[in-house]
């Protein structure tokens, strides 16, 4: 039995959603051959960092690439604008995918193996990569997976209602990323002066993100208000290319560059895509979250804290499930409203917003004494038809006191997440 875990992206942010499952499956000693597949060296390095010593011992690490001259030529022309390599890779490696029995993926593009290349015998399991509310996460494509692993009841209910997924094809397993990152709290890049630390986390999608309309005004505001320290940590794909294109609702955005006055501001730290942006380090350090539609808000809510949301597109959001997260704090449309909103978020946090945040978190994450990665691995093993010989479970507590699955993977497997 050959079980593949595929990471096919320009950036590393999806690795922590699937790799803990591969490690847990390997620890079960089921006899299955586990192959972790990556499509560039950046991803390979992240796998080695999160699981030092595991490649070649617990799983085989395989790097897939563009093998055909036509694919490489097209990618050289198109890569700056679209994720061409991400799509061309499947056709160039069909023989590899034909020899897998199960493929575990955190994103939806792998469905092309079934819809275009007719690999119907290959069972594809979707881990998803976040617990957010955006409509794209609940589109009809989800129903094409052989199975979907979800973090909590909210995701399950919306997949059934909005995407038409058969309930029998859904398993609630918790959030394997927490196994690696829930306790991550790296050294803060700013001098700790006791001032509130705000993390600004705009999304990449031009039709939803606050960056394109008011992002620079947000940075201006903080540069002029040094009573706060700011970590500017956008979605890691926001500045990956000179042009951002979305296809769920076609839109084009130009991220541009960061002004020198923002880079030089003593109270602003800018991180456009380092590992700290993917390991919850900034989310765990922040005192206040500032964002728009990123699913990272739910990771931040592992400890309820003040939030402010940016509705720069002026959506009518109050009764829209795609913006459920915006009930967790004040919602503003302009950077000039930041001062009152930040004050309000802090003043009313305990009385108004903390109970809402607690409910949102519990609807999004079903965490138990059994680590999420082990729960997910057990489902993968069942679908693959292999029998685990060993299952480990080690409940721990998050910084908030919530019981979760962090640190359930052994130290030699976790690395320095």
VEXMI-881025 format. One line per field, with one value per residue (C-alpha): residue number from 1; x, y, z. Coordinates in Angstrom, 3 decimals. Layout:
REM VEXMI-881025
i = (NUM ...)
px = (X ...)
py = (Y ...)
pz = (Z ...)
END
This chain:
REM VEXMI-881025
i = (1 2 3 4 5 6 7 8 9 10 11 12 13 14 15 16 17 18 19 20 21 22 23 24 25 26 27 28 29 30 31 32 33 34 35 36 37 38 39 40 41 42 43 44 45 46 47 48 49 50 51 52 53 54 55 56 57 58 59 60 61 62 63 64 65 66 67 68 69 70 71 72 73 74 75 76 77 78 79 80 81 82 83 84 85 86 87 88 89 90 91 92 93 94 95 96 97 98 99 100 101 102 103 104 105 106 107 108 109 110 111 112 113 114 115 116 117 118 119 120 121 122 123 124 125 126 127 128 129 130 131 132 133 134 135 136 137 138 139 140 141 142 143 144 145 146 147 148 149 150 151 152 153 154 155 156 157 158 159 160 161 162 163 164 165 166 167 168 169 170 171 172 173 174 175 176 177 178 179 180 181 182 183 184 185 186 187 188 189 190 191 192 193 194 195 196 197 198 199 200 201 202 203 204 205 206 207 208 209 210 211 212 213 214 215 216 217 218 219 220 221 222 223 224 225 226 227 228 229 230 231 232 233 234 235 236 237 238 239 240 241 242 243 244 245 246 247 248 249 250 251 252 253 254 255 256 257 258 259 260 261 262 263 264 265 266 267 268 269 270 271 272 273 274 275 276 277 278 279 280 281 282 283 284 285 286 287 288 289 290 291 292 293 294 295 296 297 298 299 300 301 302 303 304 305 306 307 308 309 310 311 312 313 314 315 316 317 318 319 320 321 322 323 324 325 326 327 328 329 330 331 332 333 334 335 336 337 338 339 340 341 342 343 344 345 346 347 348 349 350 351 352 353 354 355 356 357 358 359 360 361 362 363 364 365 366 367 368 369 370 371 372 373 374 375 376 377 378 379 380 381 382 383 384 385 386 387 388 389 390 391 392 393 394 395 396 397 398 399 400 401 402 403 404 405 406 407 408 409 410 411 412 413 414 415 416 417)
px = (0.000 1.519 0.214 1.389 1.252 1.562 2.694 2.385 2.700 5.137 5.098 5.406 2.204 0.369 3.064 2.030 -1.506 -0.486 2.968 1.831 -0.573 2.222 4.369 1.531 0.792 4.459 4.450 1.528 3.779 0.989 3.349 2.180 4.793 4.562 5.825 5.982 5.978 7.107 7.407 10.297 13.312 11.673 9.014 11.610 13.565 10.436 9.642 13.171 12.974 9.667 10.604 14.384 15.726 12.377 13.013 14.424 13.476 9.753 8.865 10.378 10.825 10.314 10.659 8.487 9.117 8.400 9.981 8.825 10.553 7.221 6.097 9.335 9.172 5.575 6.303 9.213 6.807 3.782 5.104 5.202 1.443 -0.139 0.798 1.625 4.072 1.494 -0.864 1.628 3.283 0.409 0.610 4.393 4.251 1.233 3.232 4.184 0.571 -0.661 1.463 -0.091 -3.092 -3.976 -3.035 -3.465 -3.560 -4.228 -5.621 -8.023 -5.916 -5.037 -8.579 -7.297 -5.884 -9.465 -11.320 -8.801 -6.472 -9.022 -7.036 -10.244 -8.524 -6.532 -8.242 -7.697 -8.162 -8.473 -6.999 -7.928 -5.546 -7.401 -10.713 -11.910 -15.278 -14.602 -16.993 -14.191 -13.586 -17.101 -17.511 -18.797 -15.305 -15.080 -17.656 -15.238 -12.771 -12.976 -12.804 -12.439 -10.772 -12.205 -11.271 -14.684 -18.476 -18.747 -16.694 -18.611 -21.996 -21.082 -19.536 -22.778 -25.071 -23.056 -20.853 -23.099 -20.479 -21.785 -21.635 -20.156 -17.141 -16.353 -14.377 -13.965 -10.364 -9.352 -6.483 -3.167 -1.322 -1.801 0.326 3.294 2.524 0.080 2.845 5.137 6.299 9.576 11.588 9.685 11.405 10.564 11.859 9.348 8.367 5.094 3.061 0.239 1.429 -0.900 -0.494 -1.889 -2.665 -4.303 -5.316 -3.989 -7.317 -7.870 -11.660 -11.528 -8.244 -7.891 -4.338 -5.057 -7.426 -6.256 -3.222 -0.700 -2.997 -2.998 0.818 0.771 -1.520 0.748 3.857 2.186 0.912 3.851 1.716 1.295 3.840 2.859 3.809 2.874 2.589 0.305 -0.701 2.570 1.356 0.463 3.934 5.045 4.268 4.025 0.416 -2.199 -4.983 -7.967 -10.203 -13.037 -14.176 -11.911 -9.914 -6.453 -4.431 -1.001 0.584 3.332 6.143 6.568 7.475 10.784 9.077 7.248 10.365 12.229 9.496 10.817 7.472 6.762 8.165 7.566 7.577 6.370 6.637 9.151 8.515 7.315 4.286 3.355 4.096 1.689 4.669 3.249 -0.318 0.710 2.753 0.153 -2.139 -4.540 -5.401 -6.090 -7.222 -9.892 -10.751 -7.706 -8.442 -5.489 -7.932 -9.165 -5.628 -5.186 -8.340 -6.691 -6.334 -9.267 -7.876 -9.053 -9.623 -10.434 -11.617 -11.242 -14.186 -12.523 -14.871 -17.915 -19.574 -23.032 -21.632 -23.748 -25.867 -23.321 -21.720 -18.635 -17.879 -18.786 -15.333 -16.195 -18.498 -15.368 -14.527 -15.283 -15.486 -14.285 -14.006 -11.255 -7.823 -8.898 -11.249 -8.418 -7.923 -11.502 -11.781 -8.624 -9.781 -13.244 -11.866 -9.823 -12.456 -15.258 -13.220 -14.168 -17.778 -18.743 -16.246 -14.511 -17.677 -18.247 -14.643 -14.925 -18.006 -16.384 -13.305 -15.283 -17.402 -14.242 -12.025 -13.015 -10.024 -9.851 -7.346 -6.233 -3.895 -5.480 -2.740 -3.326 -7.093 -6.485 -3.902 -6.346 -8.883 -6.262 -5.235 -8.842 -9.456 -6.196 -7.157 -4.092 -4.066 -2.049 0.115 0.861 -1.153 0.240 -1.760 -0.474 -2.879 -1.332 -2.532 -2.309 -1.239 -4.931 -5.405 -7.442 -6.673 -5.354 -2.985 0.126 3.401 1.827 4.448 7.773 10.460 12.723 9.892 8.708 11.895 11.745 8.322)
py = (0.000 3.305 6.442 9.802 13.190 15.954 19.552 21.461 25.201 28.077 28.753 26.514 27.368 24.128 21.743 21.929 20.848 17.499 16.542 15.812 13.218 11.541 11.408 9.992 7.386 6.377 6.022 3.578 1.077 -0.083 -1.452 1.093 2.815 6.527 8.990 12.722 14.501 18.107 20.199 22.523 22.730 25.307 22.742 19.996 22.165 22.847 19.131 18.434 21.297 20.185 16.503 16.304 12.837 11.453 11.533 8.156 6.679 7.301 8.216 8.610 12.224 12.684 15.930 16.154 18.709 19.687 16.975 18.034 20.833 22.355 22.584 24.218 26.740 27.693 28.035 30.396 32.709 32.412 31.842 35.521 35.777 32.355 29.159 27.381 24.856 23.842 22.699 21.398 19.167 16.687 15.863 15.570 13.058 10.916 7.695 8.504 9.190 6.027 3.962 5.473 3.935 6.970 10.631 13.046 16.735 20.098 21.855 21.201 21.329 17.645 16.779 17.333 13.806 12.535 15.151 15.477 12.494 9.847 8.334 7.042 4.234 6.762 7.677 11.359 12.589 16.328 17.668 21.301 23.999 26.228 26.564 29.783 30.943 31.922 30.498 28.987 26.473 25.102 24.938 21.932 20.631 19.361 16.695 15.118 13.964 10.393 11.699 15.033 15.539 18.550 20.426 20.841 20.761 24.126 22.851 19.573 21.284 23.755 21.072 19.122 22.127 24.241 21.761 18.719 16.446 13.056 13.026 9.522 11.015 13.497 12.840 15.400 14.994 18.283 20.427 18.625 21.937 22.541 19.450 21.363 25.006 25.666 26.441 28.226 31.541 32.528 35.523 38.678 40.753 44.065 45.366 44.387 47.728 46.618 48.302 46.266 44.222 44.174 41.646 42.874 39.840 40.815 38.109 37.764 37.626 41.014 40.835 40.317 41.638 44.982 45.477 46.825 49.607 50.669 48.563 51.366 53.682 51.073 51.111 54.932 54.962 52.730 54.657 57.713 55.892 54.375 53.540 50.263 47.897 46.367 43.090 43.278 39.590 39.212 35.958 34.481 34.588 38.308 39.431 36.173 37.472 40.994 40.277 38.474 36.721 34.878 32.539 31.786 35.326 36.654 39.604 41.049 42.907 44.531 44.177 46.691 47.257 48.416 52.079 52.872 54.912 51.766 49.609 52.166 52.756 51.696 50.211 48.237 44.841 43.709 40.022 39.242 35.470 33.915 30.739 32.837 33.701 30.030 28.589 30.714 32.499 35.946 34.913 33.513 36.617 39.242 41.031 42.192 40.703 43.021 41.449 40.755 37.211 35.075 31.793 32.560 34.414 31.032 29.910 33.184 32.434 29.474 32.156 34.623 38.137 41.416 41.562 44.262 43.517 45.566 45.746 47.860 46.437 47.456 44.062 43.586 40.927 40.720 37.718 36.129 32.871 33.718 36.494 34.735 35.580 39.295 38.845 38.419 42.137 45.606 45.952 49.141 50.374 53.019 53.288 56.528 54.472 52.337 54.281 53.962 50.383 49.213 50.873 49.345 45.853 45.972 47.629 45.240 42.093 40.276 41.416 41.121 39.496 36.768 34.604 34.959 34.006 30.958 29.791 30.404 28.436 25.466 25.379 25.391 22.956 19.666 18.995 15.918 14.017 12.192 14.348 15.594 14.117 10.666 10.956 11.968 9.226 6.619 7.713 7.596 4.107 2.926 4.289 2.752 -0.581 -0.885 -1.796 0.327 -1.576 1.366 4.461 7.088 9.734 12.511 15.294 18.661 22.170 25.214 28.634 29.359 26.209 24.510 20.858 20.163 17.928 20.094 18.298 14.895 14.206 13.317 15.984 14.330 14.531 18.044 20.026 23.705 24.630)
pz = (0.000 -1.146 0.574 -0.734 1.017 -1.565 -0.973 -4.223 -3.669 -4.080 -0.335 2.725 4.610 3.775 5.025 8.691 7.773 6.298 7.542 11.137 9.705 7.746 10.887 12.975 10.306 10.226 14.039 13.757 11.940 9.663 7.021 4.450 2.310 3.090 0.505 1.176 -2.187 -2.655 -5.807 -4.956 -2.691 -0.423 0.494 0.896 3.340 5.379 5.596 6.807 9.317 10.827 10.800 11.205 10.586 9.434 5.674 4.707 8.081 8.643 5.072 1.632 0.519 -3.219 -5.133 -8.238 -10.946 -14.508 -16.644 -20.105 -22.054 -23.096 -19.478 -18.372 -21.201 -20.446 -16.752 -17.406 -19.248 -16.966 -13.469 -12.499 -13.050 -12.459 -10.572 -13.815 -12.364 -9.785 -12.546 -15.115 -12.514 -12.533 -16.234 -16.114 -13.231 -14.085 -13.885 -10.304 -9.277 -11.016 -8.651 -5.522 -3.771 -1.634 -1.987 0.951 -0.026 1.695 -1.419 -4.286 -7.461 -7.108 -8.187 -11.728 -11.451 -11.466 -13.513 -16.350 -16.155 -15.099 -12.219 -10.715 -8.802 -6.787 -3.509 -2.755 0.818 1.472 4.734 3.967 5.229 7.627 9.431 7.845 6.562 2.942 0.360 -1.736 1.045 0.623 -3.141 -5.054 -5.802 -2.231 -3.056 -5.544 -2.898 -1.713 1.852 3.652 7.035 8.851 12.002 13.587 13.298 11.496 8.568 8.428 8.423 5.689 3.481 3.656 3.173 0.733 -1.129 -1.148 0.409 1.506 5.330 5.165 3.380 6.159 9.337 12.119 13.306 14.924 13.651 13.013 12.592 16.317 16.955 15.571 16.172 19.011 21.504 19.029 20.471 18.879 20.067 19.251 16.551 18.231 21.526 24.179 25.691 27.224 24.498 22.901 19.918 16.917 14.093 10.744 8.591 5.262 2.806 -0.737 -2.647 -4.374 -4.112 -0.339 1.014 2.778 1.512 -1.965 -0.839 2.612 3.563 3.253 5.195 7.960 8.041 8.002 11.022 13.058 12.026 13.579 16.695 18.483 21.498 19.596 18.119 14.777 13.145 9.467 8.535 5.504 3.855 2.617 -1.000 -1.001 -2.110 -3.749 -7.247 -8.728 -9.660 -7.550 -9.466 -8.002 -9.968 -7.527 -8.288 -11.002 -9.734 -10.259 -7.657 -7.593 -4.151 -4.933 -2.446 1.141 1.574 3.245 5.952 7.055 6.913 9.027 11.612 15.009 16.057 12.852 11.961 8.359 7.425 3.907 4.117 6.486 8.487 11.423 9.293 8.973 12.426 14.521 16.108 15.398 16.180 19.550 20.396 19.434 21.854 19.112 15.717 12.759 9.509 6.934 5.771 6.563 8.306 10.581 12.825 14.043 14.890 16.798 18.798 20.486 23.180 23.046 22.615 21.076 17.310 14.761 11.206 8.034 5.633 2.943 0.280 2.324 2.242 3.692 5.987 9.135 8.107 5.779 6.979 4.911 7.405 10.658 12.041 11.961 14.947 17.101 17.214 15.826 12.028 10.349 6.760 6.982 8.563 10.250 12.453 13.855 17.088 18.388 17.095 18.875 22.077 21.759 21.046 24.238 26.437 25.479 25.032 28.236 28.378 24.711 22.398 24.419 24.707 20.950 20.245 22.486 20.585 17.191 18.231 19.532 16.370 14.262 16.202 17.781 20.051 22.256 24.398 21.248 19.137 15.938 13.752 15.243 14.687 11.089 10.526 11.817 9.192 6.436 7.559 7.511 4.017 2.815 4.355 6.578 10.259 12.715 15.190 17.490 18.437 20.803 22.623 24.859 25.833 26.662 27.357 25.144 26.489 27.138 29.187 26.466 26.017 22.552 20.658 20.598 21.378 20.808 18.164 19.695 19.991 17.423 14.878 15.698 15.269 16.182 14.891)
END
